[in-house]
Amino acid sequence: MRRLRVLSDLEVGETGVLQALDLPPGVQNHLMYMGFVPNASVKAVHRAPAGDPTVYSVDGIEIALRRETARSIKVDPVGPKLEPAPAAIANAAAKELTRGIVTELAEAAR
């Protein structure tokens, strides 16, 4: 079983699964509204040059949190990054190819 860490301990590029928030109710509700809910995947995107705050990505939203706040959020680290499934990569490639074909057909019809 993995040992839980605090969000502020994640290195840039590392991902964790959110387990708990130990914050005042107002702050906790605000963060939960933005996607910081149990079992959400949270990635450390980048840190300010002085090391604080850090930008985290959760549910498509990037948010900067100060170290003091991030220390109150428990995560289960899962590695450097979550790789998309091969099917997701194939679907994205198919959409891009389709978009290119539609554009070419539209231009040819002009």
C-alpha positions in Angstrom: 0.0 0.0 0.0 1.3 3.4 -0.9 1.9 6.1 1.6 -0.1 9.3 1.3 1.8 12.5 0.7 0.8 16.1 0.8 0.1 17.9 -2.5 3.0 20.4 -1.9 5.5 17.4 -2.0 4.6 16.5 -5.6 7.5 17.4 -8.0 6.6 19.3 -11.2 5.3 16.8 -13.7 4.3 14.3 -11.0 0.6 13.3 -10.6 -1.3 12.2 -7.6 -4.9 11.1 -6.8 -6.6 13.4 -4.3 -7.5 11.6 -1.1 -8.5 14.3 1.4 -8.7 18.0 2.1 -7.9 19.2 5.6 -8.9 22.9 5.2 -11.4 25.4 6.6 -14.9 24.7 5.2 -14.9 27.8 3.0 -11.6 27.1 1.4 -12.4 23.4 1.1 -15.8 24.1 -0.6 -14.1 26.6 -3.0 -11.5 24.0 -4.1 -14.0 21.2 -4.4 -16.1 23.4 -6.6 -13.0 23.7 -8.9 -12.5 20.0 -9.1 -10.4 19.2 -6.0 -12.6 16.2 -5.0 -11.7 12.7 -3.7 -10.2 10.5 -6.4 -9.5 13.4 -8.8 -6.2 13.3 -10.6 -4.0 16.3 -9.8 -0.8 17.2 -11.6 1.9 19.7 -10.5 2.4 21.7 -13.7 5.0 24.3 -12.7 6.3 26.4 -9.8 7.1 30.0 -9.4 10.8 30.9 -9.6 10.9 31.3 -5.8 9.1 28.0 -5.3 5.8 29.3 -4.2 3.0 29.2 -5.5 2.7 26.0 -7.6 0.3 25.6 -10.4 -1.7 22.4 -10.4 -4.0 20.9 -13.0 -7.2 19.2 -12.0 -10.1 18.3 -14.3 -8.9 20.6 -17.1 -8.5 23.6 -14.7 -5.1 25.1 -13.7 -5.0 26.7 -10.3 -2.1 28.2 -8.4 -2.0 27.2 -4.7 0.4 28.4 -2.0 2.5 25.8 -0.3 0.6 26.4 3.0 -2.7 25.4 1.3 -1.2 22.5 -0.7 0.2 21.1 2.6 -3.4 20.5 3.7 -4.3 18.3 0.7 -3.5 14.6 0.9 -2.7 12.7 -2.3 -1.6 9.3 -3.4 1.3 9.8 -5.9 0.9 7.8 -9.1 4.1 8.6 -11.0 5.5 11.2 -13.3 2.4 11.5 -15.4 -0.8 9.7 -16.4 -0.3 8.5 -20.0 -3.4 8.5 -22.2 -4.7 5.1 -23.1 -3.8 3.9 -26.7 -7.5 4.1 -27.7 -7.6 7.8 -26.6 -4.5 8.5 -28.7 -6.0 6.7 -31.7 -9.3 8.6 -31.3 -7.5 12.0 -31.1 -5.5 11.1 -34.3 -8.7 10.1 -36.1 -10.4 13.3 -35.2 -7.4 15.4 -36.4 -7.3 13.4 -39.7 -11.1 13.9 -40.2 -10.7 17.6 -39.5 -8.0 17.8 -42.1 -10.1 16.0 -44.7 -13.1 18.1 -44.1 -11.0 21.3 -44.5 -9.6 20.0 -47.8 -13.0 19.1 -49.1 -14.4 22.5 -48.1 -11.5 24.2 -49.9 -12.0 22.0 -53.0 -15.7 22.9 -53.1 -14.9 26.6 -53.4 
